[in-house]
Amino acid sequence: GDMDAASKFAAKTVGEKEKKGYVHVARPEDSDLAESVDASTPAPVTAPAKKSMPKKETERIASVTKDAAAMPTSSVASKPSAKDVKYLECTDGTSRKFYEVTVQGDQVTLRYGRIGTDGIASTKGFNGDAAAAARFALKTVAEKEKKGYNYAVSSADTEDADASANTADVTSSGNLSEDLENGLKVFIKGSSAMPYTLKKFNGGYSCSCPGWAIQVHIKGVQATSCKHLKLVRGEETEAERCQAFAGAKNTSSAHKDTSIPGKISLAQQWTASTDPTGYIMSEKLDGMRAYWNGKKLWTRSGLPIIAPEWFLAALPSDLHLDGELFLGRQMFDECMSIARRTDASEEWKQLKYIVFDAPTVKGGIMNRLERAQASFESARAAAASASSVYWSIHPQQVCRDMDHLLEELALIEAQGGEGLMLRSASAVHRGGRSSDLLKVKSFHDDEALVTAHEDGKGKYQGQVGSLVCITKTGARFKCGSGLTDAMRTKRGAPPPGTVITFKYFELTKDGIPRFPTFLRVRPDVGKEVFPEV
């Protein structure tokens, strides 16, 4: 009956956990913000108005963006009764934790705790939006992997494997390759205490072993194998499969359109010395840049993007568009894993092509977007259903003044966005790096080319301590912060010749980035712009 003692015990327990690295977070069922933000199409954010916008300009902006925020979210092929279970474990040092993510229709169930216990479970609903549920699950798993969790097999799965006809054990009789082809789980004993899980998915095969997890970041999901997959499917079969996908990736350069890079406008960094008043402002999307030339989608470096025909069907044949393939805020890696595939899979239904420019249209940015908006409305009117139109116009607004810019930036970043873009209202489209297009962030970021690895010291002895990099201006620096444990291995680190994105505080007088932090690998950016190449 001692409530005071209970409170003291709770406070002491929380304090001990905080010392061990635990941080306060919102539980999924408590997160109103996550439910209020559409992760597929970023809606325009509104800040408290200090000055009224000119009526004429307000109506013009509205005519371009009125339908963008209302675009229905595309959905993946739905099988309400099907379950997708992802089970991960973290056994670093004395820690022995598990995390399980189960997706069934528009429901995501999270279960976590110490290995060997039932853990704590909670379920989050997405109001009939199965695609949003899938995106949330992908993002949750990615976050756990960054914290050191790895795919594993739960004890419940192992028990099910012994009793179910839908799984197979490597020691059992029968054709294991055939079982795997049918999409059934195969459990195989490895170096871990728990067996590894082999599965087939659209366009490839996966294994829960560390070897597969490391190589997939380098080779891509379709060209990655491991000794367990080779044992089950056969050495020759796996070699042929990986070589075919690796060959498709390598030969894509033969179909490169060298004119594309010159058509794409690249942003300069905004500084406070530039008055933002009158600029056209929008959210900076964290996706894959894509250019539509009336026939195909291309990366910013001019490589073809293998998109399904149904995804491209509603795009205009008489208009060039510039935009971003977008999955949601803070989901860059998941977006890239879908957009870089060469099998035009059904997973593309999770993506949307968000258009923010029409380069071949004359006039300022609003003229160009009005033309794109008219094309979009025609496509939606002709489509069998709104859900079959996988592109939309990115919402824009006129920046009133510096206060308005900073308010919008704070709102976007609070919702997990990357930052803002400013476009000169009257400037015609120009390819290449341009002062007509400015990116606004709380920190600076840029691309760099990895030229070598530097060995680690201390706790990173025997591992990769940092990446030796060069910027487009020729500045050389080392980047170690931001690398995960998996990326510090010799096989898992971004190899020399890889383009990365990093953030930094400022540049020194010699143009060297101060406090650089690794953000991500950029397979969509060509390396030919770097002095080293």
N, C-alpha and C positions, 0 to 999 in steps of 0.2 A: 503493500500500500504506500510505499515511499516514492512519490512522484519525483521529488527532488533528486533522489539517488538515481532514478532511471534517466533523468535528463543529464546528470553528470556523466553517467556511464556512456550514454549516446555521444556526448560531446568528446569524451576521451577516445572513443572508438574512431570517430571521424577524424580527430587530430592525428591518430596513429596512421590511418590510411593516407592522409594527405602527405605525411612525412615519407611514405613509401612511393609517392608519385601519383596517387589517385587524385583526380580533379572533379569538381562539381559539374555535372552535366544534367540536362533535362531528359527525363525518360521519354521514349517515343510517344507514349500515350498522353504525356503532358505537354507535348510540343504543338501549341496552336500555330506557331509561325510556319512550321513545316507543312501544315495542312492548308495554310492560307496562300502559299506561294506556288504557282504553277511552274514546275521544274521544266516543262517542255517548251512553253512560249513565254519569255519574260515580259510581264506586263509593265506598262510605264509606271514609274514611281512618282508620287506627287508629294511635294514639300509644301509647308505653309507658305502661302503667297505673300510677298511683301509689296509687289507692284503688279498691277493688272497688265496683262499682255494686250497688245493691239488686237482689236476684234478681227480684223482682216487676216492677220497672221495666225490667230487662234483657229479660225475656220479652215485655213489652208492646211495647217498641221493635222487637224482633226480629219480632214478628208482623206489624208494618206494613212492615218493610223487607226481609224475607227474600228476596223475589222481585225486588226492584228492581235489585240489582246483577247478577242472573243473567239479566236480560232480553236476548234475542238482539238483536244489532245489525241494524237494517234495512238492506237492501241495494238498490242501484240495479239497474235492469234490466240483466242481464249479457249481454255479447256478447264472449266470451273472445278472439276473434280481432281485435276492433276496437281500433284505436290512437287515442289522443287526444294530440296533440303540441302543446305550448305553447312557443313560442320567443320569448325576450326578449333585448334588447341594452341595454347601458349605454355611451353614447358621450359622457359628460360630461368636458369638458376633454381631457386626454391619455389618459383611460381609454377602452379599446375592448374591452369584455368581452361575452360572451354567456352565457345560461343557458337550457337546454332541459329541459323536464319532459315525459316521455312516460309515459302511463298505458295499460297493457294488462292488463285483468282485475284481478288482485290484485297486480300488479307495477308499481312506479314506478321509472323510470330517470332519473337526473339526469346531465346532461352540461354542463360549463361550462369556460370558459377564455377565452383571447384570440381575438377575431374573426379568422378566417382559419386557425385551427388546429383540429385534431380535438378538443382539450380532453381533460378527464378525465371518465370515465363511471363510475357506480356504480348498482347496482340494489338496491332494497329490496322485500322481500316482505311480504305482510300475511296470510299463512296462510289464503288463500281468501276473505278479506273485501274484496270489490271496493269497497264503500262506504268503508271505512277508507282504501283506496288513493286514492280520489277526493278524500276530505277532506284527506289529507296533501298531495296535489298542489295543491289550491286554496289551502291555507295557505302552501305554499312560494312559489307565484306571487305571492300577496298580499304576502308579506314582501319579495320582490324588487322589486315595484312601489314599495313604500315607500322602498326604497333607490335609486330613480331608474331602474330598468329599465323599458323600454317594449316592448310587443309589436312584433315585426318579422318579417321573412321571412328564413330562413337561405338561404345560397347553395345548399344541397342541395335545399331546397324549390323554389327558383327553377329549378334544373336539372330537377327532377321535373315542374315545371309545363310545361316545353317538350315533355316526352316522354310525359306521362300524359294519358289521356282523362278522368281524374277532376278535372282542374283546367282553368281557362280563363284566357286573357290578355286584357286589355281591348282589345288591338289585333287580336285574332283575329276571324274571322267567326263568326256564329252568334248565337243568342239568349242573351245573358249573363244576363238576368233569369231565364230558365228554368233555366240552369245553377245559379244561386244558389238557386233554389227547390228544386232537387234535392239541396241540401246539399253541392255541390261548391265547392271553393275558387276564388276569382277573384282574380287578381293585377292590380293597377293601379298605374301609375306616378304618383308624387306628388312632393312637394318633397324627400323623403328620398332618399338614395342607393339605398336598397333599396326595392323595390315594396311597397305595402301589401296586406294580405290581407283579403278580404271573405268572411264566412262566415254561414251561417244556423244558428241553434240553436233549441231549443224556445222559441217565443214571441217571437223577435226576430232581429235581424241585428247583426253586429258588424263593425268595421273596425279595423285596427291603427294607424290614424293618430292623432296627438295630439288632434285636434279631437273625435273620438268618445270618447276616453279621458277627456277633461275633462268633457264634457257628461253622460256616463253617471252620474257621481256626483250630478248635480243632478236629472236628469229620470228616471233609472231605465233599465234595459236595454231595455225594450220601447218607450219613447217617444224613444229617441235615434237620430239619423241624422247624416250628414255629407255633404259634397259628392261623395265617391266613391260612397257608396250611392245618392245621387240620380242620379248619372251612369249607374250600372249598372241600377237598378230604375226610374228615371224620377222626375222631380220630383213629379208629381201622385200617383203611387203611394206614394212615401215620405211625402208630406204627409198623405195620407189615413190611412196606417198610424199615424203618430205622433200625429195628432189623435185617432184612435180610442182609443188607450191613454191619452193625456193626459186625454181626456174621461172615460174610466172612472175615472181617478184623482181627477179633480175632483168627479165626481158621487158619489163614495163618501161625502162628507160629508152628502149628502141622506139616506143610510140610517143615519146615526149614531144609536147608542143612548145617549142622554144619561144613562141610569141606571147604565151600567157603571162610570164613574170613581168613583162613590160606593160601589161594592161592593168595590173593590180596596183592600187594606191596603198602605200605603207605609211604608217603614222610616225610622227615625231613626238617626242616627250613634251607635254605641256609644262610651262613654267609660269610662276606667278607674275612675271613681267608681261605676259600676254593677257589683255582684257578679254574675258570670255563672252562679254555681252554681245548678243546677236548671233552667236554661233548656234548651229543645230546640234542638239545634245541627245545622246542615247547611251544605254548601258553597253559596256564592253563585254562581249560574249566570250566565254572560255570554251571554245569548241575548235573545230577544224575548218580553216579557211577553204572556201570552194568557189570556183569561178565557172559559171554556166555560159557556154558560147553558142547556145541554140541547139546543140546536139548532145554534148557530153558535159560532165562535171570534171574539173581539173584542180589539182592542188596549186598552191601559190608558186611552186617551183616548176609547174608545167607537166606533172605526171598525171595520167588518167586515174580517176576514181571509179572503181567498179561498183556502180549502184544498180539496183534492180530496175527493170523496165517500168514496173508499176510505180516506182518512186519518182521516176522522171516524166511520166506520162502527162502530167498537168503543167509542166514547165513550158514557157513560150518558145516557139521555134524562131521567132522573128526579133528576139531581144536578148542581149547579153545581160547577165546579172552577176553581182558580186555579193557574197554573203558568207554565212557560217553554218556548217553542219553542227547541230546543237542537241545535246541530250539533257542538259540541266546544269545549274550552277555547281561548281566544284566536282564535275564529273568528266573532266577532260580525258583521263586515261580510259574510262569506259567507252566514251564516244570514239576515241581513236581506235580502240580494239574492234569496233564494229565497222567504222568507215574504211579501215585499211584492209579488210578481208577481200578476198578475190572470188568469193562464191556467190555474191549478191544475195545474202541470206535473208530470212524473214526477220532477223533482228533489226534490220533497217527500219522496221515499223516503229521503233522506239525513237528514231531520229526525226528532226525537222530541219528543213533548209530555211534559215532566217535571212532574208534579203535586206541589205542596207545600202545598195547602190545599183544603178543601171548605167554602166560606163558608156554605152554607145549612144545614149540619149543626150542631146545638146542642152545647154543651160545649167543652172545651179542645181544643188542637191534636191530641192523640193520639186523642181520640174522633173528630174529624173525619177524620183520616187512616185510622183503622181502617175507617170507613164507605167511604172511597174505595178502600181496599185490597180490601175485599169486592167492590166493583163491578168492580175491575180483574180479580180472579180469575174472576169470572163471565164477563167479556168474553173472557178468554183461553181459558176452557173451551169457550165457544161458537164461537170462531173456527176457521176451517178450518186455520190454522197460526199458530204463535206470531209469525211474521214479519209477519202481517197486523194485529197490534195495535201501533199506533204511539204508545202512551202508557204510562207507568209511574209509580210512586210514588217520590218523591225520598227517598233514605236519610236517616234522622235518628238522632241519639243524644243522650243527656242529658249536659250539660256538668257535670263533677265540681267544677271549681274554676278559678281564674284560670290556673294552670299548664297545665291541660288545654286551655283555650281558646287560649293562646299556642302550645302545641305543635301543635295542629290547624291553626292559622293558618299556622305556618311550613311544615308539610307540604303544605298546599294550595297556597300560593304557590310552593313549590319545584317543584311539578308543573305550574305554569302557570295555576293557578286564580286567581280574582279576589279571594276572601276568604271570610268566613263569614256566616251569618245566625243570629240568636238569636231564638227565639219563646218568649213566656211560656207555661209549660205549662198554666196553669189559665185563662187569659184566653179569653173567647169572641171570635169574629171581629168585628172592627170595621173599617169602611171608612175611607179617608183616612189621613193621616199619624198613626202611632200609636207610643207608647212600648212597646207589647206586641211590636213587631217591630223588631229592631236589626240594623244591618249593621256588620260588623267588617272593617276593612282596615288595611293599614300606612300608607295615606294617605287623605285625605278626598276625596270626589268629590261632584259635584252637577250639576244641569242649569242652563243659562243660555240666554237669548234673544239672538241676534245682532241688534244694532240698526244697526250701520254698520261700514264698513271704514276703517282708518287707513292712509295711505300709508306705504310703507317708506322707510327711510333706509339709507345706506351700501351694503352688499351687496344690500339689497332695494330699492334705488332703482327707482322705476317699477313696483313690485309691491305686493302687500298686506303691510303690515308686521305688523298685528295686527287681531283682531276686537274691536270695541267691543261689550260685552255687559252684560246686566242680569240679576241673580238674582231668584228668586221673592220675596225680601225687599226688593227695590228697590235693592240695592247695584250700582253700576256699576263696571266694571273692563275692562282690556284683556287680551286673550289672544293671544300671538304664538307662544309655544313650542309645539312639537308639530305645527305646520302643515307639510305636505309642500311640495315645490317646485311641484307641480301646483296645490295649493290656494292658493298665493300669487299666482296669476294672477288677473286681474280676472274672468275667466269661471269659474275653478275654485274660487274661495273660496266658502264657505257664505254665501249671500245673506242680507241683512237679513230677519228673520222666521223664520230657521231656529233650531231648538232643538238645542243641542249638550250633550255631557257633557264636563266638564273635571275634572281633579284639582288639588289644591292642598295646601300644607303646613299652614296654619292660617288663621284669620280675625283681622283687626286689630280694634281696639276699635270701629271703625265698621262692622264686618261685611264688610270688603273681603277677598277671597281673596288670600293671599300666595303668590307663585310659581305662578300658574295655568298649567296645561298642557293643551292641547287633546287630547281622546281620540278623539271620534267624533261624527258627526251622528246625531241621534235623531229620525227621521221618525215614530216610533211615539208620541212624547210631544206632547201638545197644547200650543199656545202661549198659550191663553187664561188660564192661571194666572199669567202674568207681568204686573206692573204696567203695563208699556209698552202691552200690549194692552188 
